[in-house]
Amino acid sequence: MKAFLLAAGVGSRLRPITDTTPKCMLAIGGQPLLDIWLDAFDRAGVDEVLVNLHHLPDVVRNHLVARAGSRKPPAVRTVFEPELLGSAGTLAANRAWVGGDEMFLACYADNLTDFDLRSLAETHRAHGAIATLTVFRSDRPSAGGVLELDAAGTVVGFTEKPSQPVSDLANAGMYAFHPRVLDEIAGPPPRDIGYDLLPRLVGRAKAMPVEGYFRDVGTADAYRRAQQEWPPTIGSTSCTTSQAWSTAAGREALWTSALSRASPVLCFFRPVPHRDERGFFCRTFDADVMRAAGLDPAAFVQHSLSRSARGAARGLHVRRGDGEA
């Protein structure tokens, strides 16, 4: 499997840091974002990654040469863009690289997450759609792409950076695509995935929720927070969480906090797939993991996109033995 890591952005909102360091080389937890992504691709079974470059390309190239010397997978190729092609433009310009494959991944390098990309690839293969998007609950949905989903997880609405967002369900910038998606990228570059591609896939693309930690490291404040939060660990937070979980008010507060991309509260719960005829992309937290975190495994905790009366995905819910909370 192949993957694009979209890393050519200038990072103007992160200046002066990015005057000397490209965004994908920002260090978090002792590692540049680039290595965090390459390691995640390797765990997901990606064999080859294409990284597009524009701003300070030699900084990235030199790092990749050093990484290649250690023979650490996956294989990486770089493509320099003298003029930015845009995220979709990069995909279109490298059509031949993925044209014969069943699927490929594409991710934005300035996001930080411990989301398992294998689940994205597996979900995409399972439903066979032209594209599978990842989504999260945002406290600032107008800052990115906003989605509407039907009960089957099909994208029925998408608007990039709307002034009046219809929901807080936001695009997480991790995609699984069938190569025929490249036929949808029309016009000269720059072409953008959010503005120029995803609106054309409404009614045909599917979506799945991001499990675990997620942060867009696009501003100096977000970068500072990411450095404080990464890596997500059980640590002392589990004690606080266990105590909060013991009351209904605490449970409500934790779930409310978990809806914000700024919160790593649920990061230490490793969900496992769970199929539920009434659910949608369900993940059930393993009882042993819950016990290790100090939680009562008698509580059946489900992380899923639930549905409103009109069929729109709307959030998280907790189901216990005595009903739903």
N, C-alpha and C positions, 0 to 999 in steps of 0.2 A: 504494500500500500504506500502511496505517496501523499505528501502534505506540503501545502504552501504555508510559510510563516511570513506574514506581511509586516515588514520591518523597515520600510523606506521612509517613514514619516520624519519630518524635521524636529518635531517635539517643541514647538514654539511656546506652548503653555508651561513647559518645564525649564525654560531658560531662567538663570544662566547655566544650569547644570548641563543642558544639552548643547551648549556652545562647544564643549570639548568631548562630550560623551553621547553617542547615539542612544536613542531610547531603549533599544533592545539590549544595550550593555549596562543599563542601570543595575547596580548591585543590590540584591535583596537577600538577606540571610546568608551572606558570603558568596552568593552566586549571581552572575548576571542573568537577567530575564531570558536571554538567549539560551543559556544552558538549562534553565528550568524547563523551557519549552521543548528543547531537544530531548531531554530525559523523559518528559511526558510522552512525546511521540514514540520514543523507543519502547516504553512500557505498553503502548497501545498497538505495537506491531507495525509501526511505520518503518519502512526500509530506507526511504530516501526523502529528503526535505529540500525544497527550493526556498531560499531566503532572498527577497528582493532588497536592494541597497540603493541609497541615494545620498543621504547625509553622512559624512565621515565614513565612507565605505572601508577605508584601510584599517580602521580600528576593529571593525567586525571581521574583516578578512584575516588579520593577524591573529585574532583570538581563535578563529576556526582552524587555522593552520596548527596552532598549539594543541587544540582539541584533537585534531586528526592524528597528531603524533602519538597520542595515547590510545589510538584505535578505538575510541569510544563511539558506538553507534548512536544514531543512524548516519548514513552517508549524507553529506550536505553539499549542495551546489548553490552558488550565488549568481544573481543576475543584477547587473548595475543598470539603473535607470537615470540617464543624464537629465531627463525631464520626467517628473513623476507621472506615472500612467494611471494612478488611482487604483484602489484595491481590486475592482473588477477588471480594469485595464491590464493589470499584471496577470490575472488568470487568463484573459483572452490572448495576451501576447505569448503565453507559454502553452498554448493549446496542444501542440505536438507532444509535449512532455507527458501529458496525461490522457491524450486522446484515445488510446487503446485500452485504458483501464476500466474496471467496473465502477470505481468510485475514487474520490480523493477527498482529503480534508483541507480546510483553509482556516487559519486562525490569526487573530491580530496579536502581534508580539508585545504590545503594551498592556495586555491584560495579565493578571496574576490569579491563578486558580490551582486547586488540587483536584479538580474534576477529572474523572477517569475517562479519557478519550475513547477507550475501548467501548464504553457503553454507547457513545455517539455512533461509532462505526457499526456496532451490532444493531442498534435501533434502525439505522438507515437501511441496512441490508434486510432487516425483517419486513419493513413496509414497502420498500422498493420505489419510493417517491423520487422525484427529480432532485430534491434537496431536503435536508434535515437541519433545522436551526436549533440553537440552544437559547433558552430564555431564563430570566431571573426577575425578581421583584425589585424595582428601583424606587428610591425615594425622590429621584429627579428624572422621571421618564422622558421629559422633553429634551434631555441632553443626548438622547440616542434614538434608536429605532423602536417604535412602539407597535406591538402586535395585538391582534385579536385572533382567538382560536375557537373552533367549534368543539363539540363534545368528543370528536374523534381525533383531536389534536391537529387538524388541518388549519393552516394559516388562512384566515378569511379576511384579514385586514392588516396592512402594514404601512406605516408612515414614518419617514425619517425626520427626527427632531421636530415634532409637531408643536405648535404654540399652545394647543389645547389637547393634550393627550387623552385618549378615550379610556386608557387603562394604565396600570403601573407595570405591565408585563413588557419587559424590555429585551432587546436583542443582546445576547452575550458575546457575539463575535466569534463563535466557533461553529463551523459548518461542515457537513458532509454533503458532497455534490456528486451527481452523475455527470460525466463529461458533456452530455447533451445540454447541460445548463449553459455552456459556453456559447451556444447558438442564440441565447437570449441577450447577449451583451452586444448592443448595437451602437454605432456611432464612433467617432474618433475619441481617443483619450484626451483628458483623463475621464475614466468611467469609474463610478463608485458602487460598491456592493449594495449599500443602503439606499442610495438615491436611484440608481439606474438598473439594478438587477432584482432585488427582492420584491419590489412592487409588481414586477412582471410574473412572479411565481405565486402570487396569491391564488388560492384555490387548488394549488398543486403541491406546495411544500408542506412538510410536517414540522412539528416542533417538540422539543423535550426540555424538561427543566434541568438547570445546573444543580448538581448535588455538591455540597461542601462549600469551601471558601471561594469567593470570587471578588475581585476588585479591578476596576479600570485604573491603571496607574498613569493617568494622562495629565495630572497636574502636580504641582509641588506638594500640596497638602495630601493628595492621594498617595503620593510616593512616601511621604513621611509616615502615614498611617500603615502602609504596606510593610514598611521596615519594622514597625512596632508589632504587627500582627503575625508576621511570617517567621517560621512555619507554624501552621495551626497544630497545637498539641493538646493533649488531655490536661496535663499540668494542674495548676491550682484552679483553673476555670471550672473544672469538673465538680469541685466541691461546691462552688457557688451555684452552679447549675443544679446539682443534686438538691441543695437546700431550697432553691426557688421552686423546683418541681414538686415539692411536698405540699404546696398550696395551690388552689385553683387560680388565685391571682398571679402567683409566680409562673404557673404554666402559661397563662395568657400573655404575661410579659415576655417570656422567652420566645414564644411563637411570634409575637408582634415584632420583637427585635430581629428574629430570624428572617423576616420578610425584607429587611434592609440589607443591601449588598455590603454595607459597612460593618455588619456584625459577623464575627466568626463563631458565634455561640454554638452552632450545631456542627462545627467542623470535625469534632472528634467522634461523631457517630458515623460509622462506616455503613451506609445502607447497602442492602442486597436486593436484587430484583424480586418483585412479588407481583404476581398477576392476580388481579381482582376484577371480576366481571363488572363491578360498578365503578371502578377506579380508572384512572388515566395516567399512564406512565408512573405507576406506583413504585415506591421504594419502601421496604419495611426494615426498620432497624433491628439488627440481630440481638437476641436476648442476652447473649454472653457479653457483647459490647456494651449493652445497657448496664449490666451488672458491674462491669469494670469501671463504668463511669459513675456508679453509685445510684443508678436509677432502678426503679421497680420494674422488672421485666413483665409483671402481670399487666402492665399498661401496654396496649397494642398501639404502637406509635407508627403512624403512616405519613410519609412525606409525599404529597401528590398535588397535582393541579386539580382542585375540585371544580364544580361547575355551578354557575348561577342558573336561575330558572330559564333564562334565554340561551343557555348553552355555552356561555363564555367562561373560559378558565379564569379562576379568580383567587386561588391561594392555597394555603396549607390547612390541614385539619388533623386533629388528634382523635382517635377512636379508642375508648377504653371499654372494659368489660361491661360497665353499666351504661353504655351509650356513647354518644359523641360529645366531645368538648370543643 
